[in-house]
């Protein structure tokens, strides 16, 4: 659905300012634990990202597909990604953050074009943020040194499940929609969307593998060792 450019830019600028203010004040609401105090900017960054994921993912799931509520929800993610881009650029070395900076650049460009023309498509894309809630919770638990807790293990399971349902499946639907509607989508938008999906899909598959290796293989390996050990003891006794 075509939208006027002026209000879109105002909403994006407003969301950028709102998330910037939240980033500055979140430490007063959520003081970092001792294990995270050496990296305060990252603690603030993750809590800001969690707030965005809750608002955007929850809003996309519940919002009707007509403006102004849908436009307001969809306008959050370009402003947030710009704020997060600036935050990382100012606080982290380039070789440590280039993957996320590249990701944010692609998403901001793609989101800006789609928000201007296809609010419904942008809302579906925001379903990815439902999984991001658990990705950010994982980072918070890691920084708080709560890896060996039931909460972390439960979050890891939910994180992998929502990753498949709300991230991989959503990206697959978006790619399919672009392909099926290629004759009705402007060439520039279709090109940017196709290139964006070609970049985002491998990045998310790699991230999924990293999560499996970190949160699942490291848990399963000791369990397999314990099972094998006791099974061998049983056979030899």
Secondary structure as a PSIPRED ss2 file (coil, helix, strand):
# PSIPRED VFORMAT (PSIPRED V4.0)

   1 X C   1.000  0.000  0.000
   2 X C   1.000  0.000  0.000
   3 X C   1.000  0.000  0.000
   4 X C   1.000  0.000  0.000
   5 X H   0.000  1.000  0.000
   6 X H   0.000  1.000  0.000
   7 X H   0.000  1.000  0.000
   8 X H   0.000  1.000  0.000
   9 X H   0.000  1.000  0.000
  10 X H   0.000  1.000  0.000
  11 X H   0.000  1.000  0.000
  12 X H   0.000  1.000  0.000
  13 X H   0.000  1.000  0.000
  14 X H   0.000  1.000  0.000
  15 X H   0.000  1.000  0.000
  16 X H   0.000  1.000  0.000
  17 X H   0.000  1.000  0.000
  18 X H   0.000  1.000  0.000
  19 X H   0.000  1.000  0.000
  20 X H   0.000  1.000  0.000
  21 X H   0.000  1.000  0.000
  22 X H   0.000  1.000  0.000
  23 X H   0.000  1.000  0.000
  24 X H   0.000  1.000  0.000
  25 X H   0.000  1.000  0.000
  26 X H   0.000  1.000  0.000
  27 X H   0.000  1.000  0.000
  28 X H   0.000  1.000  0.000
  29 X H   0.000  1.000  0.000
  30 X C   1.000  0.000  0.000
  31 X C   1.000  0.000  0.000
  32 X C   1.000  0.000  0.000
  33 X C   1.000  0.000  0.000
  34 X H   0.000  1.000  0.000
  35 X H   0.000  1.000  0.000
  36 X H   0.000  1.000  0.000
  37 X H   0.000  1.000  0.000
  38 X H   0.000  1.000  0.000
  39 X H   0.000  1.000  0.000
  40 X H   0.000  1.000  0.000
  41 X H   0.000  1.000  0.000
  42 X H   0.000  1.000  0.000
  43 X H   0.000  1.000  0.000
  44 X H   0.000  1.000  0.000
  45 X H   0.000  1.000  0.000
  46 X H   0.000  1.000  0.000
  47 X H   0.000  1.000  0.000
  48 X H   0.000  1.000  0.000
  49 X H   0.000  1.000  0.000
  50 X H   0.000  1.000  0.000
  51 X H   0.000  1.000  0.000
  52 X H   0.000  1.000  0.000
  53 X H   0.000  1.000  0.000
  54 X H   0.000  1.000  0.000
  55 X H   0.000  1.000  0.000
  56 X H   0.000  1.000  0.000
  57 X H   0.000  1.000  0.000
  58 X H   0.000  1.000  0.000
  59 X H   0.000  1.000  0.000
  60 X H   0.000  1.000  0.000
  61 X H   0.000  1.000  0.000
  62 X H   0.000  1.000  0.000
  63 X C   1.000  0.000  0.000
  64 X C   1.000  0.000  0.000
  65 X C   1.000  0.000  0.000
  66 X C   1.000  0.000  0.000
  67 X C   1.000  0.000  0.000
  68 X C   1.000  0.000  0.000
  69 X H   0.000  1.000  0.000
  70 X H   0.000  1.000  0.000
  71 X H   0.000  1.000  0.000
  72 X H   0.000  1.000  0.000
  73 X H   0.000  1.000  0.000
  74 X H   0.000  1.000  0.000
  75 X H   0.000  1.000  0.000
  76 X H   0.000  1.000  0.000
  77 X H   0.000  1.000  0.000
  78 X H   0.000  1.000  0.000
  79 X H   0.000  1.000  0.000
  80 X H   0.000  1.000  0.000
  81 X H   0.000  1.000  0.000
  82 X H   0.000  1.000  0.000
  83 X H   0.000  1.000  0.000
  84 X H   0.000  1.000  0.000
  85 X H   0.000  1.000  0.000
  86 X H   0.000  1.000  0.000
  87 X H   0.000  1.000  0.000
  88 X H   0.000  1.000  0.000
  89 X H   0.000  1.000  0.000
  90 X H   0.000  1.000  0.000
  91 X H   0.000  1.000  0.000
  92 X C   1.000  0.000  0.000
  93 X C   1.000  0.000  0.000
  94 X H   0.000  1.000  0.000
  95 X H   0.000  1.000  0.000
  96 X H   0.000  1.000  0.000
  97 X H   0.000  1.000  0.000
  98 X H   0.000  1.000  0.000
  99 X H   0.000  1.000  0.000
 100 X H   0.000  1.000  0.000
 101 X H   0.000  1.000  0.000
 102 X H   0.000  1.000  0.000
 103 X H   0.000  1.000  0.000
 104 X H   0.000  1.000  0.000
 105 X H   0.000  1.000  0.000
 106 X H   0.000  1.000  0.000
 107 X H   0.000  1.000  0.000
 108 X H   0.000  1.000  0.000
 109 X H   0.000  1.000  0.000
 110 X H   0.000  1.000  0.000
 111 X H   0.000  1.000  0.000
 112 X H   0.000  1.000  0.000
 113 X H   0.000  1.000  0.000
 114 X H   0.000  1.000  0.000
 115 X H   0.000  1.000  0.000
 116 X H   0.000  1.000  0.000
 117 X H   0.000  1.000  0.000
 118 X C   1.000  0.000  0.000
 119 X H   0.000  1.000  0.000
 120 X H   0.000  1.000  0.000
 121 X H   0.000  1.000  0.000
 122 X H   0.000  1.000  0.000
 123 X H   0.000  1.000  0.000
 124 X H   0.000  1.000  0.000
 125 X H   0.000  1.000  0.000
 126 X C   1.000  0.000  0.000
 127 X C   1.000  0.000  0.000
 128 X H   0.000  1.000  0.000
 129 X H   0.000  1.000  0.000
 130 X H   0.000  1.000  0.000
 131 X H   0.000  1.000  0.000
 132 X H   0.000  1.000  0.000
 133 X H   0.000  1.000  0.000
 134 X H   0.000  1.000  0.000
 135 X H   0.000  1.000  0.000
 136 X H   0.000  1.000  0.000
 137 X H   0.000  1.000  0.000
 138 X H   0.000  1.000  0.000
 139 X H   0.000  1.000  0.000
 140 X H   0.000  1.000  0.000
 141 X H   0.000  1.000  0.000
 142 X H   0.000  1.000  0.000
 143 X H   0.000  1.000  0.000
 144 X C   1.000  0.000  0.000
 145 X C   1.000  0.000  0.000
 146 X C   1.000  0.000  0.000
 147 X C   1.000  0.000  0.000
 148 X C   1.000  0.000  0.000
 149 X C   1.000  0.000  0.000
 150 X H   0.000  1.000  0.000
 151 X H   0.000  1.000  0.000
 152 X H   0.000  1.000  0.000
 153 X H   0.000  1.000  0.000
 154 X H   0.000  1.000  0.000
 155 X H   0.000  1.000  0.000
 156 X H   0.000  1.000  0.000
 157 X H   0.000  1.000  0.000
 158 X H   0.000  1.000  0.000
 159 X H   0.000  1.000  0.000
 160 X H   0.000  1.000  0.000
 161 X H   0.000  1.000  0.000
 162 X H   0.000  1.000  0.000
 163 X H   0.000  1.000  0.000
 164 X H   0.000  1.000  0.000
 165 X H   0.000  1.000  0.000
 166 X H   0.000  1.000  0.000
 167 X H   0.000  1.000  0.000
 168 X H   0.000  1.000  0.000
 169 X H   0.000  1.000  0.000
 170 X H   0.000  1.000  0.000
 171 X H   0.000  1.000  0.000
 172 X H   0.000  1.000  0.000
 173 X H   0.000  1.000  0.000
 174 X H   0.000  1.000  0.000
 175 X H   0.000  1.000  0.000
 176 X H   0.000  1.000  0.000
 177 X H   0.000  1.000  0.000
 178 X H   0.000  1.000  0.000
 179 X H   0.000  1.000  0.000
 180 X H   0.000  1.000  0.000
 181 X C   1.000  0.000  0.000
 182 X C   1.000  0.000  0.000
 183 X C   1.000  0.000  0.000
 184 X C   1.000  0.000  0.000
 185 X C   1.000  0.000  0.000
 186 X C   1.000  0.000  0.000
 187 X H   0.000  1.000  0.000
 188 X H   0.000  1.000  0.000
 189 X H   0.000  1.000  0.000
 190 X H   0.000  1.000  0.000
 191 X H   0.000  1.000  0.000
 192 X H   0.000  1.000  0.000
 193 X H   0.000  1.000  0.000
 194 X H   0.000  1.000  0.000
 195 X H   0.000  1.000  0.000
 196 X H   0.000  1.000  0.000
 197 X H   0.000  1.000  0.000
 198 X H   0.000  1.000  0.000
 199 X H   0.000  1.000  0.000
 200 X H   0.000  1.000  0.000
 201 X H   0.000  1.000  0.000
 202 X H   0.000  1.000  0.000
 203 X H   0.000  1.000  0.000
 204 X H   0.000  1.000  0.000
 205 X H   0.000  1.000  0.000
 206 X H   0.000  1.000  0.000
 207 X H   0.000  1.000  0.000
 208 X H   0.000  1.000  0.000
 209 X H   0.000  1.000  0.000
 210 X H   0.000  1.000  0.000
 211 X H   0.000  1.000  0.000
 212 X H   0.000  1.000  0.000
 213 X H   0.000  1.000  0.000
 214 X H   0.000  1.000  0.000
 215 X H   0.000  1.000  0.000
 216 X H   0.000  1.000  0.000
 217 X H   0.000  1.000  0.000
 218 X H   0.000  1.000  0.000
 219 X H   0.000  1.000  0.000
 220 X H   0.000  1.000  0.000
 221 X H   0.000  1.000  0.000
 222 X H   0.000  1.000  0.000
 223 X H   0.000  1.000  0.000
 224 X H   0.000  1.000  0.000
 225 X H   0.000  1.000  0.000
 226 X H   0.000  1.000  0.000
 227 X H   0.000  1.000  0.000
 228 X H   0.000  1.000  0.000
 229 X H   0.000  1.000  0.000
 230 X H   0.000  1.000  0.000
 231 X H   0.000  1.000  0.000
 232 X H   0.000  1.000  0.000
 233 X H   0.000  1.000  0.000
 234 X H   0.000  1.000  0.000
 235 X H   0.000  1.000  0.000
 236 X H   0.000  1.000  0.000
 237 X C   1.000  0.000  0.000
